[in-house]
Amino acid sequence: MQNIDWGNLPFGYFQTDYNVRCYYRNGQWGEVEVSSSPQISIHMAATCLHYGQEAFEGMKAYRGKDNKVRLFRWDENAKRMQRSADGILMARPPEQLFHEMVSKAVSLNKDYVPPFGHGAALYIRPLLIGTGVQVGVNPAKEYMFLVFVTPVGPYFKEGFNPVSIQIASDFDRAAPQGTGSIKVGGNYAGSLKPTERAKAEGYAAVLFLDAKENKYIDEAGPANFFGIKNNSYITPKSTSILPSITNKSIMQLAEDQGMTVEQRKVPIEELETFEEVGACGTAAIITPIRKITDRKTGKTYEYCKDGKAGPVSTKLYKKLQGIQYGDEPDTHGWVSFVQ
Ligand SMILES: Cc1ncc(COP(=O)(O)O)c(C=O)c1O
């Protein structure tokens, strides 16, 4: 194994030793297979290549001070993958198969789970693709479910330092009655162009608005959005955003510490009133936001005026990471171990 600079890992692909695969054929899932090749071989008419029959998940394994390796709410990822499969008519991997394959992929690559103390983790990428052949627009009859892992640092290079993001009202991420609430590749393809433009203009991500009225906040690139004011944690409710497992967990933690939690429409104008705002997700963890600029109007909203994350975001971040790495008691039963 190569020497890895654990403290400076990007959020990117890093080859590990094994991945785990399972095939759905003749109406059933087969045996779990282990591969040491990063390549897959599929038919050129596979539906994942033409009609977007592709869904994925993103989760992490965390190594604690005690050297134990923890998964965080894997069952929520398994359920979300099933919803994604249902949403685009793919075969759903059973929860137990999901758990077996995720655990196996982590366990076989245990040396790549970053040591405690670097803010790094082993990112787990379950992937479900239509491999069956179709030329007309139809769902496949065969699927491949694969899990690979890769050690990562924080998604935004700023880590827990505040980032700037851009409202891009000339692009929609997903349609209100479309596939925005499931984790399918097409949603991400649609976000590439505005995101690359935002990066070129100096922003870390795009803040998407609701596609119907362009009035309400949807989500922040590959993360949910939240705002904090008057001891309330406020996060958008929308049919076109991905229900984030991190956000769901933070809502619980906010409630545990006596905050009011509001999941509702968040109009753009409300940005003026927040004391703190941030993005949250498995990859982003909690990323504080220091500036939001509306590209169309030029209007700018500023937070973290001292250059640091706000006190509420900091407290929630510490609590969440504390549970994930095993420093805080797991009072909600969110953590399980990989042997
Ligand atoms: C579009 C989008 N929103 C939100 C999230 C955050 O979700 P989670 O906290 O489950 O990782 C992700 C990442 O999975 C995402 O891709």
The ligand as a MOL file (V3000), in Angstrom:
LIG
                    3D

  0  0  0     0  0            999 V3000
M  V30 BEGIN CTAB
M  V30 COUNTS 16 16 0 0 0
M  V30 BEGIN ATOM
M  V30 1 C -28.0450 16.7710 -4.3980 0
M  V30 2 C -27.6810 16.3620 -3.0350 0
M  V30 3 N -28.3040 16.9280 -1.9970 0
M  V30 4 C -28.0070 16.5960 -0.7250 0
M  V30 5 C -27.0420 15.6580 -0.4420 0
M  V30 6 C -26.7410 15.3010 0.9790 0
M  V30 7 O -27.3240 14.0850 1.3210 0
M  V30 8 P -26.7070 13.1550 2.4400 0
M  V30 9 O -26.6770 13.9470 3.6910 0
M  V30 10 O -27.6340 12.0070 2.5460 0
M  V30 11 O -25.3560 12.7760 1.9810 0
M  V30 12 C -26.3640 15.0350 -1.4780 0
M  V30 13 C -25.3550 14.0110 -1.2070 0
M  V30 14 O -25.7050 12.8530 -1.1150 0
M  V30 15 C -26.6830 15.3920 -2.7990 0
M  V30 16 O -26.0380 14.8270 -3.8330 0
M  V30 END ATOM
M  V30 BEGIN BOND
M  V30 1 1 1 2
M  V30 2 1 2 3
M  V30 3 2 2 15
M  V30 4 2 3 4
M  V30 5 1 4 5
M  V30 6 1 5 6
M  V30 7 2 5 12
M  V30 8 1 6 7
M  V30 9 1 7 8
M  V30 10 2 8 9
M  V30 11 1 8 10
M  V30 12 1 8 11
M  V30 13 1 12 13
M  V30 14 1 12 15
M  V30 15 2 13 14
M  V30 16 1 15 16
M  V30 END BOND
M  V30 END CTAB
M  END
